[in-house]
């Protein structure tokens, strides 16, 4: 079983919301799936800070900007 690279994950996390899951991707993804959302890392930083993690918002931004912002 792989171990979580918490510190490395935390450095790459663009989430600005203060929570206990920051850097623990498996917990973050699981949490957001439960509430029908996507985690911050699915959004560009200028959209992430709005805290609208809805799937609808992701689709809208993806349609507007294309996949280039995901890279």
C-alpha distance (Angstrom), angle and dihedral (degrees) to the residues before:
residue distance angle dihedral
X1 . . .
X2 3.79 . .
X3 3.74 119.6 .
X4 3.77 122.1 -128.7
X5 3.79 113.9 -102.6
X6 3.78 92.0 -141.8
X7 3.81 99.0 171.5
X8 3.81 93.5 45.8
X9 3.82 91.2 46.4
X10 3.79 91.0 48.5
X11 3.83 91.6 53.3
X12 3.82 90.8 54.1
X13 3.81 96.4 42.1
X14 3.80 113.7 109.9
X15 3.80 94.1 -169.3
X16 3.81 112.3 127.2
X17 3.80 95.5 -173.8
X18 3.82 112.4 102.9
X19 3.80 106.7 -123.4
X20 3.79 140.4 140.7
X21 3.83 93.2 -114.7
X22 3.83 96.3 66.0
X23 3.80 107.2 128.3
X24 3.80 93.6 9.3
X25 3.79 96.7 97.8
X26 3.80 97.7 177.8
X27 3.82 91.1 57.0
X28 3.80 92.7 42.9
X29 3.80 94.2 51.1
X30 3.78 91.9 45.0
X31 3.81 91.4 50.3
X32 3.79 94.5 49.5
X33 3.81 93.2 45.1
X34 3.81 89.2 54.3
X35 3.79 90.8 56.9
X36 3.81 94.6 40.6
X37 3.79 95.6 -108.6
X38 3.79 138.6 114.2
X39 3.81 123.7 -120.4
X40 3.81 122.5 -106.1
X41 3.80 93.1 -99.7
X42 3.81 89.2 71.0
X43 3.80 90.7 64.3
X44 3.79 134.3 66.5
X45 3.80 112.0 -107.3
X46 3.80 94.7 -109.1
X47 3.82 89.9 57.8
X48 3.82 96.9 37.2
X49 3.80 93.2 67.2
X50 3.82 90.2 63.4
X51 3.83 88.0 66.6
X52 3.81 90.4 -138.1
X53 3.80 96.6 139.0
X54 3.78 94.5 163.9
X55 3.78 120.5 137.8
X56 3.79 88.0 -127.0
X57 3.80 90.7 58.0
X58 3.81 90.7 49.0
X59 3.81 90.9 52.1
X60 3.80 91.9 47.2
X61 3.82 93.3 50.3
X62 3.80 91.7 43.8
X63 3.81 90.5 52.8
X64 3.81 92.2 46.9
X65 3.81 97.8 45.1
X66 3.78 105.1 20.7
X67 3.76 125.1 -138.9
X68 3.82 94.9 -56.2
X69 3.81 92.3 91.5
X70 3.79 90.8 59.8
X71 3.79 92.5 66.2
